[in-house]
Amino acid sequence: MLQAEQITVRYGTRTALDSLSFTLEENQWLMLVGPNGAGKSTLIRALAQNVPYTGIFTLQGHPLNAMKPAERARRIGFLSQQHSVQYAYTVEEIVRLGRYAHTRGFLSHRDADGDAAVAHALELTGMEGYRHTNILTLSGGELQRAFLAQVFAQQPDLLVLDEPANHLDLPYQQRIFDLIDSWREQPGHAVLSVVHDLGLALRYGTHAVLLDDGHCVSCGKCADVLARENLSKVYRMDVYGWMREQLKLWE
């Protein structure tokens, strides 16, 4: 699905991401984990072609930077942490924007599958009851679900998510992650996401990349990458011990 080869991002004299390579296969969920400033969001921005980088991304065997924006949008759906909304769109209008790459041209409304895709995305994310709601009146969690519905309506092959649980209450965290996990298992799909919650990463990830200060510390199956010694090295603390102490509070 996706291959990254020697991806390097520099901001002036600072190297934010240093020669990162990994492969994401069909039906895998690759978790990008690591402390703040490790380079996780930088990788997402590079993948979205929003920052200059060296190295190469290939999507299903094709160089990503050689694709036209509309073609990339049909294949990759991005969900960011922050959503800048300045106009009083309805939720349905926001979700329908995810269909833009499937129209035939500028100002075209010819999208035979658009209505069904939008309705299905609203249902999946529990936002069908908000269809006509002003987006400016939504809570942070509702807004996150509206933009996730937009990504699902886009019908991409690859989902790229930057903190998908951001602003979500626990029931919706479980619902959204279960939903993404089910989507991931369908033929021709894969997921790459930034996750700070290591419990969620271990629960849902099939594979992981552990970053620290722009460098890859470990890459492979999730359980192997999130090994005690790797996490202790990166977070400079006994993560396993801390997590288990927290769990004892619920016994």
C-alpha positions as CSV (number, residue, x, y, z in Angstrom):
1,M,0.0,0.0,0.0
2,L,2.5,2.6,1.2
3,Q,6.3,2.6,1.3
4,A,8.4,5.4,2.8
5,E,12.1,5.4,1.9
6,Q,14.6,7.6,3.7
7,I,12.1,10.4,4.4
8,T,14.0,13.4,5.8
9,V,12.5,16.8,6.8
10,R,14.5,19.8,7.9
11,Y,13.5,23.1,9.2
12,G,16.5,25.3,8.7
13,T,19.3,23.7,10.6
14,R,17.0,21.4,12.6
15,T,16.3,17.9,11.4
16,A,12.7,17.1,12.4
17,L,12.7,13.6,10.7
18,D,15.9,11.8,9.8
19,S,15.9,9.1,7.1
20,L,12.7,7.3,8.1
21,S,11.8,4.2,6.2
22,F,8.8,1.8,6.7
23,T,6.3,-0.3,4.7
24,L,2.5,-0.4,5.3
25,E,0.7,-3.4,3.8
26,E,-2.9,-3.9,3.0
27,N,-5.2,-4.4,6.1
28,Q,-2.5,-3.2,8.5
29,W,-2.9,-0.4,11.0
30,L,0.4,1.3,11.5
31,M,0.7,3.4,14.7
32,L,3.1,6.3,14.9
33,V,4.1,6.6,18.5
34,G,6.7,8.6,20.5
35,P,6.9,11.6,22.8
36,N,6.1,15.2,21.8
37,G,8.5,16.5,19.2
38,A,9.5,13.0,18.0
39,G,8.5,13.8,14.4
40,K,5.1,12.0,14.2
41,S,3.0,15.0,12.9
42,T,5.9,16.0,10.7
43,L,5.7,12.7,8.9
44,I,1.9,13.2,8.4
45,R,2.6,16.7,6.9
46,A,5.2,15.3,4.6
47,L,2.9,12.5,3.5
48,A,0.2,15.1,2.8
49,Q,2.8,17.0,0.7
50,N,2.5,20.0,3.0
51,V,6.2,20.3,3.9
52,P,9.4,19.8,1.7
53,Y,11.1,16.5,2.3
54,T,13.8,14.3,0.7
55,G,13.2,10.6,0.1
56,I,10.2,9.1,-1.6
57,F,6.7,7.9,-0.7
58,T,5.2,5.3,-3.0
59,L,1.5,4.5,-2.9
60,Q,0.5,1.2,-4.5
61,G,3.8,1.3,-6.4
62,H,3.4,4.9,-7.7
63,P,5.5,7.9,-6.5
64,L,3.1,10.0,-4.4
65,N,4.6,13.3,-5.4
66,A,4.0,12.5,-9.0
67,M,0.3,12.1,-8.5
68,K,-2.2,14.9,-9.2
69,P,-3.9,16.2,-6.1
70,A,-7.3,14.9,-7.1
71,E,-5.8,11.4,-7.5
72,R,-4.1,11.5,-4.1
73,A,-7.4,12.7,-2.6
74,R,-9.2,9.7,-4.1
75,R,-6.7,7.3,-2.6
76,I,-5.7,8.9,0.8
77,G,-8.0,10.4,3.4
78,F,-6.4,12.7,6.0
79,L,-7.9,13.5,9.4
80,S,-6.0,16.2,11.4
81,Q,-6.1,17.1,15.1
82,Q,-7.3,20.6,14.5
83,H,-10.2,21.8,12.3
84,S,-10.5,25.4,11.2
85,V,-14.1,26.2,10.5
86,Q,-15.1,29.8,9.8
87,Y,-18.3,29.5,8.0
88,A,-21.7,28.2,9.1
89,Y,-21.8,25.0,7.0
90,T,-24.1,22.2,8.0
91,V,-22.6,18.9,9.0
92,E,-23.9,17.4,5.7
93,E,-22.2,20.1,3.7
94,I,-18.9,19.5,5.5
95,V,-19.2,15.7,4.9
96,R,-20.1,16.3,1.2
97,L,-16.8,18.2,0.7
98,G,-15.1,14.8,1.0
99,R,-16.7,13.9,-2.4
100,Y,-14.9,16.7,-4.2
101,A,-12.2,14.4,-5.6
102,H,-14.9,12.2,-7.1
103,T,-16.6,15.0,-9.2
104,R,-15.7,15.4,-12.8
105,G,-14.4,19.0,-12.6
106,F,-14.6,22.4,-11.1
107,L,-18.1,23.2,-9.9
108,S,-19.3,19.9,-11.3
109,H,-22.1,18.2,-9.3
110,R,-21.9,14.9,-11.2
111,D,-21.1,12.3,-8.5
112,A,-23.4,9.3,-8.9
113,D,-22.4,7.7,-5.6
114,G,-22.2,10.9,-3.6
115,D,-25.5,10.8,-1.8
116,A,-25.1,7.2,-0.7
117,A,-21.5,7.7,0.4
118,V,-22.5,10.8,2.5
119,A,-25.4,9.0,4.1
120,H,-23.4,6.0,4.9
121,A,-20.6,8.1,6.5
122,L,-23.0,10.0,8.6
123,E,-24.5,6.7,9.9
124,L,-21.2,5.1,10.6
125,T,-20.0,8.0,12.7
126,G,-23.3,8.5,14.6
127,M,-23.8,11.9,13.0
128,E,-27.0,11.3,11.0
129,G,-29.0,13.2,13.6
130,Y,-26.8,16.3,13.1
131,R,-27.1,16.3,9.3
132,H,-28.6,19.9,9.2
133,T,-26.8,21.2,12.3
134,N,-24.6,24.3,12.0
135,I,-21.0,23.0,12.3
136,L,-20.1,26.1,14.4
137,T,-22.4,24.9,17.2
138,L,-20.8,21.4,17.6
139,S,-18.7,20.3,20.6
140,G,-15.1,19.3,20.0
141,G,-16.0,15.6,19.9
142,E,-18.9,16.1,17.5
143,L,-16.7,18.2,15.2
144,Q,-14.1,15.4,15.2
145,R,-16.8,12.9,14.2
146,A,-18.1,15.2,11.5
147,F,-14.7,15.4,9.9
148,L,-14.2,11.7,10.3
149,A,-17.4,11.2,8.4
150,Q,-16.0,13.5,5.7
151,V,-13.0,11.2,5.4
152,F,-15.2,8.1,5.2
153,A,-17.3,9.8,2.5
154,Q,-14.2,10.3,0.5
155,Q,-13.9,6.5,0.2
156,P,-10.1,6.3,0.2
157,D,-7.8,3.2,0.2
158,L,-5.6,4.6,2.9
159,L,-6.7,6.5,6.1
160,V,-4.1,8.8,7.6
161,L,-5.2,10.0,11.1
162,D,-3.5,12.5,13.4
163,E,-4.8,11.7,16.9
164,P,-8.3,10.4,15.8
165,A,-9.4,10.2,19.5
166,N,-8.8,13.9,20.0
167,H,-11.7,15.5,22.0
168,L,-13.7,12.2,22.0
169,D,-15.3,10.9,25.2
170,L,-14.5,7.3,26.1
171,P,-17.7,5.7,24.5
172,Y,-16.9,7.4,21.2
173,Q,-13.2,6.6,21.4
174,Q,-14.2,2.9,21.5
175,R,-16.8,3.3,18.8
176,I,-14.5,5.3,16.4
177,F,-11.6,3.0,16.9
178,D,-13.7,-0.1,16.5
179,L,-15.2,1.5,13.4
180,I,-11.8,2.3,11.9
181,D,-10.6,-1.2,12.7
182,S,-13.5,-2.8,10.8
183,W,-12.9,-0.5,7.9
184,R,-9.2,-1.5,7.9
185,E,-10.1,-5.1,7.5
186,Q,-11.8,-4.6,4.2
187,P,-9.9,-5.5,1.0
188,G,-7.7,-2.8,-0.3
189,H,-7.6,-0.7,2.9
190,A,-4.9,0.3,5.4
191,V,-4.6,2.8,8.2
192,L,-1.7,5.0,9.5
193,S,-2.3,7.0,12.6
194,V,-0.5,9.1,15.2
195,V,-1.6,8.0,18.7
196,H,-0.3,9.3,22.0
197,D,-2.3,6.7,24.1
198,L,-0.1,3.7,24.1
199,G,-3.0,1.5,25.3
200,L,-5.0,2.3,22.2
201,A,-1.9,1.8,20.0
202,L,-1.4,-1.7,21.5
203,R,-5.1,-2.6,21.4
204,Y,-5.7,-1.6,17.8
205,G,-2.3,-1.5,16.0
206,T,-1.0,-4.3,14.0
207,H,2.3,-2.6,13.4
208,A,4.1,0.5,14.8
209,V,6.9,2.9,14.3
210,L,8.5,4.3,17.5
211,L,10.1,7.7,17.0
212,D,12.3,9.8,19.2
213,D,13.8,13.2,18.2
214,G,13.2,12.5,14.5
215,H,14.8,9.1,14.6
216,C,13.2,5.6,14.3
217,V,13.9,3.6,17.4
218,S,11.9,0.6,16.4
219,C,9.7,-0.5,13.6
220,G,7.7,-3.7,13.2
221,K,4.9,-5.6,14.8
222,C,3.2,-3.5,17.5
223,A,3.9,-5.8,20.4
224,D,7.6,-5.9,19.5
225,V,7.9,-2.2,19.0
226,L,6.1,-1.3,22.2
227,A,8.4,-3.6,24.2
228,R,9.3,-2.4,27.7
229,E,13.0,-1.6,26.9
230,N,12.1,0.4,23.8
231,L,9.5,2.5,25.7
232,S,11.8,3.1,28.7
233,K,14.5,4.3,26.3
234,V,12.3,6.8,24.5
235,Y,10.1,8.1,27.3
236,R,12.9,8.0,30.0
237,M,10.6,6.3,32.4
238,D,9.3,2.8,33.2
239,V,6.1,3.1,31.0
240,Y,5.1,-0.5,31.8
241,G,5.4,0.0,35.5
242,W,3.4,3.3,35.3
243,M,0.6,1.8,33.2
244,R,0.3,-1.2,35.6
245,E,0.1,1.1,38.6
246,Q,-2.7,3.0,37.0
247,L,-4.6,-0.3,36.2
248,K,-4.4,-1.3,39.9
249,L,-6.6,1.6,40.7
250,W,-9.5,-0.1,38.9
251,E,-9.1,-3.5,40.7
